Amino acid sequence: MSRAKSICDRVFVVGGSDLSAPEDAFVYLVDAGSELVLVDAGVGYGTNRIEDNIRSLGFEPARVWHIIATHCHIDHIGGLFAWNERYGCKIIAHELDREGIEGENNALTAASMYGVDYKPVKVDTLLEGETQNLKLGDLQFNFLHTPGHTPGSICVYIDTEDGRVLFGQDIHGPFSPAWGSDLKMWRVSMQKLLALRADVLCEGHAGIFRGDKVGKYIESYLKRYS
């Protein structure tokens, strides 16, 4: 397997299909000074590997105080239970994906597609509306509601010494009525992301894009689903 690595100032990749478990979406770690923040948690099979990857970077997993769940699909939230149980990590997610994360509607997690028995967790901080900002550690995390892939999909961006870093999980889809996808809303969401003019994009499955490749990647999917 590949190793965890630094992406840019304060941001690292610690999980993913070639980093933790084949079923995992990318899991990103943010060094917020007094605490660490995870963006998503993988499907759950690779939790121990993610912990080891964090240690390989010189950090302790116990310093992960918050996990941002970008949406309620199993390859992003399956690992939440273990992190919460081991370290008491607080979960942040949008209210419109709460039912999937908290186990009220398991169909929304797409867990059956992966053959995973999802263990639900409570969302500690429910995001509402279009935008919300939270100070975690010494960084401001900017949350943007980006429905389309799921009703409660969110993207997150932070401003660092290396510029604006956007965590845009699952920009590429896929889309299904089974979990409430809406292509019209997704197109509007993608325009919001383009307007951010991010310097670095950390995507959920496609990896890292920098500079003008950020906009080109988003635009390529807008064209595909036009």
Number of C-alpha atoms within 10 A of each C-alpha: 9 12 14 23 17 14 16 14 14 19 20 21 25 28 30 28 18 15 21 29 21 15 18 28 29 28 26 27 25 19 20 18 13 12 18 22 23 23 26 29 32 29 26 26 18 22 21 14 15 27 18 19 24 22 14 14 14 9 15 15 20 14 15 24 20 23 24 25 28 29 30 29 25 31 29 28 31 29 25 28 20 18 24 18 10 10 14 14 21 19 24 20 25 26 17 19 27 23 18 24 30 16 16 11 13 21 15 24 27 18 19 13 9 12 9 16 12 23 17 18 21 18 21 12 14 14 23 15 12 12 14 13 13 11 10 17 16 11 18 15 17 16 24 23 22 28 25 25 27 30 22 25 28 28 25 23 22 18 17 14 9 12 15 16 25 24 23 23 28 22 24 20 16 11 15 13 10 11 20 16 20 16 20 12 15 24 19 14 21 20 15 14 22 14 9 13 17 22 18 23 26 27 23 25 17 15 13 16 18 14 13 12 14 21 22 13 17 18 16 12 15 18 9 8 13 9
